[in-house]
Amino acid sequence: MATNWYDQLANNIEQSATLNAGFYSNAKVWEALKEKVFATTWGWLGDVNQFFGGGQNVQPVTYYDKFLEEPLLLTKQADDTITCMTNVCTHRGYLLVHYPTKENKIVCGYHGRRFNLNGEMEFMPEFQAAENFPRPCDHLHRLPLKQWNQFLFTSLQPTVNFEGITAHLDEKVGFLPIREFRFAPEFSQDYLVHAHWALYCDNYLEGFHIPFVHQELNKILDYGKYETLCYEHMNLQIGYGNGGDHHFNLPQSHPEYGQHVTAFYFWIFPNMMLNFYPWGLSVNVVRPVQPNLTRVSFYCYLYDEAIFKETKAAALTDKVEREDEFVVEAVQKGLQSRFYQNGRFSPSKEKGVHQFHCLLRDFLTA
């Protein structure tokens, strides 16, 4: 793989330039992202209550639809054990389950191969004379499944310590009753952004642009105190209030106790954001579709609906998203210029973007 897309990226932010423009258009890099980044990190599956709250115990999901497509299947047994496995029959590759359902067994609709809810093959008609059958690979492949509060995550080939991620989440927002947050589909939606997915993350990972792009949001935040904390495979931007807005009631044991914190913005490499506010949580999942097209899913969870309404959070969130889309799409166009190669990082304001670029380089060149 050519190295020209990261040749001026240095580990020391004071000496570093960003990834070169070619990163965002290189076809080989785009394909490598699938196996070296998205297959090896933890991806969002969804809310266990949404999957199994309606009585169904078998739920098909597609891992990164239209990008790293992998048909998966979640099953829940009587003891509440949840299993994640492939949704592809081991006989001829037929999709086993097409919609959420309630079943005791998983039976292939093509030739009748039967599996239990753990993915173990139990029966196959007309195979009495087959020798050396069943083989281990005739059972459904099982994937690692992690749960944090009500949220489920998996990875195709994990190389990142999931517990290292949740430890930082628990340190900062573990005081909140997250399991009690209500999923609000009426305030959840998808946005299509005509830009590379990494450009969307680049924009999210710095508050540098807030005074210039988000005037209304800037009135709420104390820009001078805005800070970014970088951890191993994630970072946290802390938004401090200006004194006249709602803020978290932090316990004395909290690292920010006594501070006027209005938002915790967590980013988990490569494409997941968990944004905590006094009113609740916004989960944002950035899904690549094409090199110039990204689907961003917003999942809204309400904790204090009175604050949510009073602050007009739904309208503000949508406004900020539209403003972000405008600048990200403008950058997408600007990167096509023959006169732009890369830019330098602000050591004080772009720590998160620098970390993101270094992680992309390290994963792609591993």
RODO-2510 file (C-alpha; in nm, 4 decimals, decimal comma):
residues 366
     n   res          X          Y          Z
     1     m     0,0000     0,0000     0,0000
     2     a     0,1390     0,3392    -0,0922
     3     t     0,2550     0,5484     0,2035
     4     n     0,1988     0,8949     0,0578
     5     w    -0,1313     0,9399     0,2393
     6     y     0,0322     0,9466     0,5856
     7     d     0,3927     1,0485     0,5156
     8     q     0,3677     1,3768     0,7098
     9     l     0,1696     1,2365     1,0043
    10     a     0,3873     1,2315     1,3173
    11     n     0,3152     1,0948     1,6643
    12     n     0,4096     1,4324     1,8087
    13     i     0,1186     1,6638     1,7337
    14     e     0,3419     1,9705     1,7488
    15     q     0,5320     1,8340     1,4466
    16     s     0,2493     1,6599     1,2657
    17     a     0,0403     1,7289     0,9599
    18     t    -0,2945     1,5653     0,8901
    19     l    -0,3507     1,2685     0,6628
    20     n    -0,3019     1,3694     0,3023
    21     a    -0,6041     1,4308     0,0822
    22     g    -0,5319     1,1089    -0,1057
    23     f    -0,6416     0,9051     0,1960
    24     y    -1,0043     1,0007     0,1353
    25     s    -1,0051     0,8953    -0,2314
    26     n    -0,7628     0,6011    -0,2432
    27     a    -0,9565     0,2885    -0,3530
    28     k    -0,7037     0,0506    -0,1954
    29     v    -0,7264     0,2333     0,1357
    30     w    -1,1070     0,2171     0,1210
    31     e    -1,0970    -0,1617     0,0825
    32     a    -0,8287    -0,2011     0,3483
    33     l    -1,0456    -0,0090     0,5964
    34     k    -1,3003    -0,2899     0,5856
    35     e    -1,0680    -0,5666     0,7016
    36     k    -0,8051    -0,3793     0,9000
    37     v    -1,0214    -0,1266     1,0832
    38     f    -1,3907    -0,2152     1,0850
    39     a    -1,3493    -0,5933     1,1106
    40     t    -1,1074    -0,5659     1,4034
    41     t    -1,2830    -0,3061     1,6210
    42     w    -1,6094    -0,3138     1,8148
    43     g    -1,9238    -0,2185     1,6277
    44     w    -2,2653    -0,1086     1,7496
    45     l    -2,5430    -0,3668     1,7147
    46     g    -2,8211    -0,1940     1,9043
    47     d    -3,0428    -0,1955     2,2101
    48     v    -3,1248    -0,5290     2,3713
    49     n    -3,4704    -0,3975     2,4643
    50     q    -3,5450    -0,3027     2,1048
    51     f    -3,4264    -0,6416     1,9808
    52     f    -3,6137    -0,8573     2,2289
    53     g    -3,8695    -0,6321     2,3969
    54     g    -4,1592    -0,7463     2,1787
    55     g    -4,1495    -1,1160     2,2635
    56     q    -3,9263    -1,2256     1,9742
    57     n    -3,6108    -1,4225     2,0601
    58     v    -3,4436    -1,4387     1,7175
    59     q    -3,3216    -1,1173     1,5546
    60     p    -3,1354    -1,0835     1,2216
    61     v    -2,8949    -0,7905     1,1844
    62     t    -2,6572    -0,6801     0,9100
    63     y    -2,3137    -0,5648     1,0162
    64     y    -2,2319    -0,2441     0,8255
    65     d    -2,4904    -0,2685     0,5518
    66     k    -2,3583    -0,1679     0,2070
    67     f    -1,9982    -0,1597     0,3324
    68     l    -1,8693    -0,4561     0,5316
    69     e    -2,1880    -0,6573     0,4903
    70     e    -2,2027    -0,9557     0,7221
    71     p    -2,5409    -1,1227     0,7950
    72     l    -2,5602    -1,1867     1,1693
    73     l    -2,8153    -1,3388     1,4023
    74     l    -2,8917    -1,2626     1,7655
    75     t    -3,0756    -1,5225     1,9727
    76     k    -3,2063    -1,5027     2,3278
    77     q    -3,2687    -1,8161     2,5306
    78     a    -3,4978    -1,8779     2,8259
    79     d    -3,2201    -1,7913     3,0743
    80     d    -3,1706    -1,4552     2,8947
    81     t    -2,8402    -1,5659     2,7425
    82     i    -2,7838    -1,3786     2,4170
    83     t    -2,5723    -1,5251     2,1391
    84     c    -2,4365    -1,3611     1,8254
    85     m    -2,3673    -1,5855     1,5259
    86     t    -2,3641    -1,5907     1,1501
    87     n    -2,7039    -1,5851     0,9799
    88     v    -2,5844    -1,8032     0,6909
    89     c    -2,6687    -2,1731     0,6632
    90     t    -2,3572    -2,3905     0,6613
    91     h    -2,5021    -2,6142     0,3873
    92     r    -2,5424    -2,3853     0,0852
    93     g    -2,5115    -2,0323     0,2235
    94     y    -2,8823    -1,9466     0,2423
    95     l    -2,9885    -1,6681     0,4800
    96     l    -3,1502    -1,8463     0,7727
    97     v    -3,3682    -1,5736     0,9266
    98     h    -3,5182    -1,2835     0,7332
    99     y    -3,7153    -1,0997     1,0036
   100     p    -3,7499    -1,0942     1,3856
   101     t    -3,9372    -1,3957     1,5141
   102     k    -3,9903    -1,6296     1,8077
   103     e    -3,8563    -1,9814     1,7573
   104     n    -3,7320    -2,2821     1,9517
   105     k    -3,5067    -2,3900     1,6666
   106     i    -3,3512    -2,2272     1,3610
   107     v    -3,4520    -2,4155     1,0482
   108     c    -3,3144    -2,3324     0,7059
   109     g    -3,5949    -2,2619     0,4601
   110     y    -3,3901    -2,3953     0,1676
   111     h    -3,3101    -2,7592     0,2589
   112     g    -3,4260    -2,7973     0,6194
   113     r    -3,0977    -2,7938     0,8102
   114     r    -3,1785    -2,7361     1,1774
   115     f    -2,9793    -2,5535     1,4443
   116     n    -3,0449    -2,4860     1,8116
   117     l    -3,0387    -2,1331     1,9493
   118     n    -2,6667    -2,1680     2,0243
   119     g    -2,5986    -2,2284     1,6563
   120     e    -2,5212    -2,5991     1,6898
   121     m    -2,6416    -2,8086     1,3965
   122     e    -2,8844    -3,0756     1,5183
   123     f    -3,0352    -3,2326     1,2072
   124     m    -3,0011    -3,2421     0,8300
   125     p    -3,2367    -3,4442     0,6088
   126     e    -3,0976    -3,6836     0,3455
   127     f    -2,7485    -3,6855     0,4952
   128     q    -2,7546    -4,0346     0,6477
   129     a    -2,4828    -4,1603     0,4117
   130     a    -2,2564    -3,8567     0,4464
   131     e    -1,9205    -3,9493     0,5977
   132     n    -1,7318    -3,7350     0,8459
   133     f    -2,0469    -3,5358     0,9140
   134     p    -2,1171    -3,3091     1,0878
   135     r    -1,7851    -3,1269     1,0923
   136     p    -1,7142    -2,8408     1,3377
   137     c    -1,7705    -2,5942     1,0531
   138     d    -2,1242    -2,7282     1,0025
   139     h    -2,2262    -2,5400     1,3182
   140     l    -2,2938    -2,1680     1,2887
   141     h    -1,9900    -1,9512     1,3549
   142     r    -2,0288    -1,7586     1,6809
   143     l    -1,9026    -1,4048     1,7271
   144     p    -1,7992    -1,2322     2,0496
   145     l    -2,0827    -1,0342     2,2028
   146     k    -2,0397    -0,7577     2,4589
   147     q    -2,3046    -0,5673     2,6511
   148     w    -2,2713    -0,2324     2,8263
   149     n    -2,5927    -0,1385     3,0027
   150     q    -2,8652    -0,2097     2,7416
   151     f    -2,6340    -0,1781     2,4403
   152     l    -2,4871    -0,4672     2,2396
   153     f    -2,1594    -0,4698     2,0466
   154     t    -1,9683    -0,7248     1,8413
   155     s    -1,6547    -0,7582     1,6313
   156     l    -1,5656    -0,9900     1,3456
   157     q    -1,2019    -1,0260     1,4573
   158     p    -1,1501    -0,8197     1,7732
   159     t    -0,8091    -0,6729     1,8494
   160     v    -0,9286    -0,4028     2,0910
   161     n    -0,9967    -0,4580     2,4613
   162     f    -1,3664    -0,3782     2,5069
   163     e    -1,3398    -0,3579     2,8864
   164     g    -1,0748    -0,0897     2,8481
   165     i    -1,3350     0,1198     2,6692
   166     t    -1,6169     0,0654     2,9168
   167     a    -1,3881     0,1421     3,2120
   168     h    -1,3579     0,5016     3,0921
   169     l    -1,7308     0,5223     3,0238
   170     d    -1,8079     0,4000     3,3745
   171     e    -1,5615     0,6445     3,5291
   172     k    -1,7305     0,9448     3,3713
   173     v    -2,0993     0,8516     3,3348
   174     g    -2,1381     0,5470     3,5590
   175     f    -2,3316     0,7594     3,8071
   176     l    -2,6191     0,7920     3,5590
   177     p    -2,9075     0,5366     3,5586
   178     i    -2,8478     0,4593     3,1902
   179     r    -3,0596     0,1426     3,1932
   180     e    -3,3580     0,3615     3,2792
   181     f    -3,3104     0,5900     2,9781
   182     r    -3,6065     0,5668     2,7397
   183     f    -3,5365     0,5090     2,3740
   184     a    -3,7189     0,7820     2,1818
   185     p    -3,7735     0,6744     1,8205
   186     e    -3,9653     0,9959     1,7548
   187     f    -3,6387     1,1891     1,7981
   188     s    -3,4099     0,9322     1,6333
   189     q    -3,3227     0,9484     1,2653
   190     d    -3,0649     0,8848     0,9935
   191     y    -2,8794     1,1523     0,7993
   192     l    -2,7108     1,1039     0,4629
   193     v    -2,3898     1,3032     0,4355
   194     h    -2,2250     1,3381     0,0947
   195     a    -1,8731     1,3012     0,2252
   196     h    -1,6207     1,0408     0,3388
   197     w    -1,7049     0,8880     0,6781
   198     a    -1,3642     0,9833     0,8227
   199     l    -1,4249     1,3503     0,7393
   200     y    -1,7388     1,3358     0,9507
   201     c    -1,5332     1,1934     1,2391
   202     d    -1,2611     1,4538     1,1831
   203     n    -1,5194     1,7267     1,2336
   204     y    -1,6722     1,5647     1,5421
   205     l    -1,3367     1,5208     1,7118
   206     e    -1,2598     1,8880     1,7654
   207     g    -1,4409     2,1781     1,9212
   208     f    -1,2192     2,4185     1,7298
   209     h    -1,4957     2,4908     1,4790
   210     i    -1,7740     2,5539     1,7314
   211     p    -1,7441     2,9364     1,7501
   212     f    -1,7305     2,9596     1,3717
   213     v    -1,9947     2,7035     1,2716
   214     h    -2,2299     2,6570     1,5701
   215     q    -2,3147     3,0020     1,7040
   216     e    -2,6154     2,8790     1,9023
   217     l    -2,4225     2,5915     2,0591
   218     n    -2,1353     2,8280     2,1360
   219     k    -2,3682     3,0369     2,3535
   220     i    -2,4167     2,7360     2,5809
   221     l    -2,0558     2,6161     2,6050
   222     d    -1,7579     2,7794     2,7695
   223     y    -1,5240     2,7513     2,4713
   224     g    -1,2193     2,8503     2,6743
   225     k    -1,2570     2,5479     2,9043
   226     y    -1,3460     2,2942     2,6336
   227     e    -1,1017     2,0028     2,6581
   228     t    -1,0195     1,6670     2,4978
   229     l    -0,8928     1,3643     2,6902
   230     c    -0,7339     1,0896     2,4801
   231     y    -0,7361     0,7243     2,5868
   232     e    -0,6103     0,4160     2,4047
   233     h    -0,8864     0,3594     2,1470
   234     m    -1,1233     0,6404     2,2359
   235     n    -1,1371     0,9967     2,3554
   236     l    -1,3639     1,2280     2,5475
   237     q    -1,4513     1,5902     2,4832
   238     i    -1,5892     1,7645     2,7897
   239     g    -1,8229     2,0573     2,7338
   240     y    -1,8361     2,3005     3,0243
   241     g    -2,1280     2,5370     3,0608
   242     n    -2,1199     2,9128     3,0918
   243     g    -2,3116     2,9074     3,4201
   244     g    -2,6619     2,9757     3,2955
   245     d    -2,7619     2,6371     3,1618
   246     h    -2,8396     2,2871     3,2824
   247     h    -2,5474     2,0768     3,3975
   248     f    -2,4792     1,7368     3,5520
   249     n    -2,5199     1,6870     3,9256
   250     l    -2,1866     1,5077     3,9657
   251     p    -2,1153     1,2941     4,2748
   252     q    -1,8228     1,3881     4,4992
   253     s    -1,6261     1,0875     4,3748
   254     h    -1,6414     1,2117     4,0147
   255     p    -1,3180     1,3444     3,8564
   256     e    -1,5016     1,6617     3,7464
   257     y    -1,6878     1,7168     4,0740
   258     g    -1,7563     2,0850     4,1267
   259     q    -1,7340     2,1648     3,7559
   260     h    -2,0221     2,2958     3,5458
   261     v    -2,0267     2,0089     3,2908
   262     t    -2,3035     2,0225     3,0304
   263     a    -2,1886     1,7401     2,8002
   264     f    -1,9635     1,4360     2,7825
   265     y    -1,8816     1,3584     2,4181
   266     f    -1,7301     1,0104     2,3890
   267     w    -1,5803     0,8874     2,0629
   268     i    -1,4919     0,5183     2,0244
   269     f    -1,2618     0,4238     1,7391
   270     p    -1,3406     0,4178     1,4587
   271     n    -1,6954     0,5513     1,4159
   272     m    -1,9092     0,5597     1,7284
   273     m    -2,0125     0,8538     1,9472
   274     l    -2,1923     0,8468     2,2825
   275     n    -2,3036     1,1988     2,3747
   276     f    -2,4322     1,2405     2,7306
   277     y    -2,6330     1,5448     2,8340
   278     p    -2,8337     1,6307     3,1481
   279     w    -3,1429     1,5278     2,9498
   280     g    -3,0074     1,1876     2,8332
   281     l    -2,8002     1,0328     2,5585
   282     s    -2,7527     1,0611     2,1820
   283     v    -2,5784     0,7629     2,0221
   284     n    -2,4319     0,8444     1,6804
   285     v    -2,3047     0,5676     1,4534
   286     v    -2,1146     0,6780     1,1425
   287     r    -2,1635     0,4151     0,8705
   288     p    -1,9547     0,4242     0,5511
   289     v    -2,1506     0,3666     0,2306
   290     q    -1,9252     0,4976    -0,0456
   291     p    -1,6079     0,7094    -0,0388
   292     n    -1,8274     1,0167    -0,0830
   293     l    -2,1389     0,9021     0,1034
   294     t    -2,1982     0,8325     0,4731
   295     r    -2,5048     0,7369     0,6740
   296     v    -2,5099     0,8774     1,0269
   297     s    -2,7638     0,7203     1,2630
   298     f    -2,8813     0,9194     1,5654
   299     y    -3,0415     0,7178     1,8477
   300     c    -3,2026     0,9360     2,1145
   301     y    -3,2418     0,8187     2,4770
   302     l    -3,4311     1,0397     2,7225
   303     y    -3,3584     1,0625     3,0936
   304     d    -3,5043     1,4003     3,1940
   305     e    -3,7708     1,4869     2,9385
   306     a    -3,8451     1,8197     3,1040
   307     i    -3,4895     1,9412     3,0390
   308     f    -3,5037     1,7961     2,6871
   309     k    -3,8132     2,0052     2,6098
   310     e    -3,7005     2,3164     2,7939
   311     t    -3,3672     2,3319     2,6111
   312     k    -3,5302     2,2449     2,2775
   313     a    -3,2642     1,9779     2,2424
   314     a    -3,4277     1,8065     1,9435
   315     a    -3,4209     2,1236     1,7338
   316     l    -3,0696     2,2187     1,8468
   317     t    -2,9315     1,8717     1,7723
   318     d    -3,0798     1,8790     1,4229
   319     k    -2,9493     2,2301     1,3613
   320     v    -2,5968     2,1369     1,4716
   321     e    -2,6089     1,8270     1,2513
   322     r    -2,7123     2,0288     0,9457
   323     e    -2,4341     2,2780     1,0113
   324     d    -2,1830     1,9940     1,0432
   325     e    -2,3065     1,8383     0,7210
   326     f    -2,2533     2,1652     0,5360
   327     v    -1,8901     2,2040     0,6418
   328     v    -1,8033     1,8350     0,6001
   329     e    -1,9479     1,8259     0,2492
   330     a    -1,7563     2,1439     0,1672
   331     v    -1,4343     1,9780     0,2835
   332     q    -1,5160     1,6753     0,0668
   333     k    -1,5265     1,9064    -0,2346
   334     g    -1,2201     2,1001    -0,1252
   335     l    -1,0081     1,7857    -0,1018
   336     q    -1,0456     1,7411    -0,4762
   337     s    -0,8316     2,0499    -0,5319
   338     r    -0,4931     1,9855    -0,6895
   339     f    -0,3508     2,2564    -0,4631
   340     y    -0,4387     2,0971    -0,1270
   341     q    -0,2328     1,8172     0,0269
   342     n    -0,2691     1,8385     0,4048
   343     g    -0,2803     2,0818     0,6959
   344     r    -0,1105     2,1211     1,0327
   345     f    -0,2842     2,0349     1,3603
   346     s    -0,3657     2,2847     1,6315
   347     p    -0,1813     2,1306     1,9301
   348     s    -0,4346     2,2745     2,1735
   349     k    -0,7604     2,2160     1,9829
   350     e    -0,7171     1,9130     1,7528
   351     k    -0,5829     1,6399     1,9810
   352     g    -0,8770     1,4145     1,9009
   353     v    -0,8353     1,4439     1,5241
   354     h    -0,4627     1,3746     1,5567
   355     q    -0,5329     1,0628     1,7634
   356     f    -0,7860     0,9448     1,5032
   357     h    -0,5403     0,9870     1,2167
   358     c    -0,2654     0,8057     1,4065
   359     l    -0,4990     0,5149     1,4843
   360     l    -0,6020     0,4891     1,1186
   361     r    -0,2378     0,4824     1,0130
   362     d    -0,1454     0,2243     1,2771
   363     f    -0,4347    -0,0104     1,1981
   364     l    -0,3972     0,0162     0,8231
   365     t    -0,0217    -0,0440     0,8275
   366     a    -0,0191    -0,3161     1,0949
***
